[in-house]
Amino acid sequence: MEKIPLLTLTLTIAFFWHEVTGCSPPLGWTPKPMEVILANSAVVVYGKDMGHTAVLNDSMTGDLIADVDLQIDCILKRDERAVPENITIRGMPLVGPCSDYRKVFYLGAELLLGLDRVPGGSDDAFIVHYQGALDDAIYRGTAENLAEAGKVCGLQAGEKPIGKTGDVSAKCRAAFSTNCISISPAFDPAQSIGNISTVVVATTTEAPSKAAITFQLNLILLTGVLLCNTLL
């Protein structure tokens, strides 16, 4: 029996794997609770989208990466460095193959964000925090989301950013509870607090369908057949 070259086998498997998985998350993946993702961010802020500057706008693919200007109303958590009122989220992929964040990031949008510092960057330079590859710290700045975040120990700073005149908004002040609940990265979603929004609001990925699962099983079978063909 003629053997199939290893490169051909690899490319075949890669093609079928891409066709099956597409933008679907891995089997068994469950979104982490909002509190866990925010608690593991270096900085957590509530603020308003003040506009975007395109870094990459690919007319062929539709991909759009932009720097997002954010005006901070209040800080729920910060590191040891200063957080100014006006910051920039660097290199935010607003539109990609599997997501469209324009439903969340738009001029005037109120946002609750977990952020990390840009390595070696200035005090006003941030990137969105990711918990693993799929869970991002991007939430709508609703009173409900602020209230849920405000119940968590470590997310109750309620500070004004540097340069802000006047006090923080009543919406932000109302979010903080007199008591707080400690959580850890191993936080059990079954112990979640209240009515937590655990779904990333901007992604367009969906759980694999039954047809996709069946196709994955067929792919495993195909892989085994091709592998045996190669080794024999």
Legacy VTK file of the C-alpha trace (Angstrom):
# vtk DataFile Version 3.0
C-alpha trace
ASCII
DATASET POLYDATA
POINTS 232 float
0.000 0.000 0.000
1.370 3.412 -0.977
2.078 5.609 2.002
0.694 9.126 2.314
3.494 11.674 2.864
3.634 13.064 6.394
3.247 16.667 5.170
0.088 15.749 3.274
-1.274 13.998 6.358
-0.529 17.018 8.546
-2.113 19.495 6.147
-5.185 17.273 5.748
-5.699 17.030 9.490
-5.138 20.785 9.917
-7.674 21.583 7.192
-10.364 19.348 8.644
-9.659 20.612 12.164
-10.063 24.217 11.036
-13.262 23.404 9.176
-14.712 21.655 12.224
-13.716 24.028 14.990
-13.866 27.368 13.154
-14.613 29.964 15.824
-16.217 27.540 18.247
-14.672 27.346 21.741
-13.158 24.024 22.870
-15.525 21.312 24.034
-16.222 21.637 27.734
-15.222 25.301 27.910
-17.257 27.405 30.335
-16.936 31.191 30.579
-15.372 32.307 33.860
-17.467 34.533 36.139
-17.019 38.258 35.732
-15.697 38.640 39.279
-12.842 36.192 38.702
-11.714 37.868 35.502
-11.871 41.361 36.980
-10.207 40.321 40.241
-7.246 38.977 38.276
-6.826 42.193 36.288
-4.145 44.658 37.338
-6.531 47.608 37.026
-10.339 47.712 36.906
-12.119 50.858 35.771
-15.526 52.206 34.856
-15.522 54.828 32.147
-16.693 56.112 28.776
-15.469 55.406 25.247
-14.216 58.714 23.819
-13.236 57.555 20.337
-10.934 55.292 18.348
-7.801 55.672 16.262
-7.349 52.926 13.683
-4.063 51.019 13.894
-4.972 48.497 11.214
-8.026 48.582 8.953
-7.821 45.720 6.451
-10.408 46.230 3.713
-9.828 42.712 2.388
-10.449 40.775 5.613
-12.529 43.372 7.464
-10.169 43.169 10.453
-10.007 46.358 12.499
-7.499 47.034 15.268
-7.693 50.371 17.037
-6.461 52.353 20.004
-9.470 53.163 22.186
-9.508 56.383 24.214
-11.281 55.985 27.551
-12.302 58.636 30.077
-12.386 57.062 33.535
-15.106 57.911 36.014
-13.886 55.702 38.857
-11.301 53.042 39.660
-12.440 49.787 41.252
-8.932 48.364 41.502
-5.457 49.592 40.690
-1.841 48.613 41.012
0.867 50.745 42.620
1.067 53.108 39.645
-1.034 56.194 38.914
-4.154 55.875 36.763
-4.974 59.121 34.932
-8.475 60.169 33.940
-7.786 59.751 30.223
-6.186 56.503 29.142
-5.711 54.585 25.900
-6.382 50.890 25.362
-3.722 49.896 22.863
-4.238 47.569 19.922
-7.832 46.571 20.661
-9.045 44.077 18.000
-12.471 45.597 17.408
-13.270 43.315 14.468
-11.654 39.943 13.810
-12.441 36.568 12.243
-14.532 35.471 15.249
-15.594 38.652 17.030
-17.096 42.085 16.607
-16.513 44.377 19.569
-18.105 47.401 17.870
-21.313 46.469 19.685
-19.523 47.305 22.945
-16.834 49.818 21.982
-18.452 52.850 20.391
-18.391 56.579 21.046
-20.095 57.325 24.347
-20.381 53.689 25.446
-20.107 53.101 29.204
-17.698 50.275 29.953
-16.510 48.183 32.890
-13.040 46.927 32.008
-10.263 44.861 33.490
-6.921 46.098 32.205
-3.225 45.282 32.292
-0.329 47.651 31.775
1.439 47.856 28.428
4.919 46.475 29.219
7.285 49.432 29.423
4.432 51.824 28.613
3.381 55.094 30.180
0.808 55.428 32.967
-1.991 55.992 30.446
-1.243 52.953 28.245
-3.225 49.747 28.838
-4.361 46.545 27.185
-7.472 44.497 27.946
-6.921 41.703 30.464
-7.482 38.129 29.285
-8.053 35.193 31.615
-6.692 32.425 29.420
-7.277 32.638 25.677
-11.048 33.106 25.597
-12.171 35.108 28.643
-11.694 38.857 28.263
-12.431 41.497 30.879
-14.840 43.543 28.749
-18.288 44.303 30.164
-20.946 46.892 29.626
-20.886 49.590 32.274
-24.362 48.889 33.580
-25.446 49.530 37.158
-26.005 45.768 37.520
-22.477 44.862 36.432
-20.989 47.537 38.670
-23.013 46.265 41.624
-21.860 42.671 41.050
-18.225 43.747 40.783
-18.561 45.965 43.856
-19.373 42.967 46.045
-15.896 41.519 45.562
-13.049 42.262 47.951
-10.336 44.103 46.071
-12.781 45.706 43.645
-14.002 48.368 46.029
-11.437 51.116 45.678
-13.932 53.662 44.339
-11.089 56.071 43.648
-10.982 59.075 41.353
-8.434 58.892 38.550
-5.623 61.417 38.492
-6.774 64.670 36.909
-10.508 64.188 37.423
-12.296 67.224 38.794
-15.287 66.649 41.027
-16.392 63.412 42.617
-17.074 60.074 40.975
-20.574 59.553 39.614
-23.486 58.471 41.785
-23.726 55.365 39.615
-20.238 54.351 40.631
-20.655 55.255 44.311
-23.838 53.183 44.531
-22.032 50.084 43.295
-19.980 49.368 46.397
-21.291 47.128 49.149
-20.390 47.599 52.813
-19.368 43.945 52.912
-17.290 42.074 50.369
-16.693 38.465 49.387
-13.206 37.102 48.810
-12.633 35.020 45.715
-9.648 33.329 44.110
-8.674 32.252 40.597
-10.084 28.829 41.499
-13.472 30.388 42.261
-16.318 27.936 41.674
-18.969 29.335 39.294
-21.569 27.417 41.307
-20.787 29.784 44.196
-21.343 32.874 42.073
-22.796 35.969 43.670
-26.253 37.005 42.586
-27.196 37.273 38.949
-23.735 37.414 37.421
-23.281 37.991 33.713
-20.758 35.267 32.868
-20.956 35.571 29.095
-18.521 37.740 27.156
-20.920 40.178 25.544
-19.057 40.904 22.333
-17.880 37.581 20.974
-19.747 35.829 18.222
-18.524 32.336 19.055
-21.089 29.659 19.815
-20.910 26.277 21.482
-20.298 23.389 19.049
-23.456 21.917 17.595
-24.272 18.211 17.576
-23.258 18.122 13.932
-19.883 19.623 14.790
-19.346 17.089 17.564
-20.211 14.253 15.201
-17.843 15.688 12.639
-15.081 15.864 15.250
-15.558 12.168 15.996
-15.333 11.435 12.302
-12.191 13.529 12.156
-10.594 11.431 14.888
-11.442 8.306 12.923
-10.022 9.819 9.742
-6.846 10.785 11.581
-6.404 7.227 12.798
-6.900 5.794 9.325
-4.435 8.201 7.752
-1.903 7.597 10.508
-2.109 3.823 10.051
-1.764 4.332 6.301
1.389 6.343 6.880
3.012 3.915 9.301
2.242 0.701 7.418
LINES 1 233
232 0 1 2 3 4 5 6 7 8 9 10 11 12 13 14 15 16 17 18 19 20 21 22 23 24 25 26 27 28 29 30 31 32 33 34 35 36 37 38 39 40 41 42 43 44 45 46 47 48 49 50 51 52 53 54 55 56 57 58 59 60 61 62 63 64 65 66 67 68 69 70 71 72 73 74 75 76 77 78 79 80 81 82 83 84 85 86 87 88 89 90 91 92 93 94 95 96 97 98 99 100 101 102 103 104 105 106 107 108 109 110 111 112 113 114 115 116 117 118 119 120 121 122 123 124 125 126 127 128 129 130 131 132 133 134 135 136 137 138 139 140 141 142 143 144 145 146 147 148 149 150 151 152 153 154 155 156 157 158 159 160 161 162 163 164 165 166 167 168 169 170 171 172 173 174 175 176 177 178 179 180 181 182 183 184 185 186 187 188 189 190 191 192 193 194 195 196 197 198 199 200 201 202 203 204 205 206 207 208 209 210 211 212 213 214 215 216 217 218 219 220 221 222 223 224 225 226 227 228 229 230 231
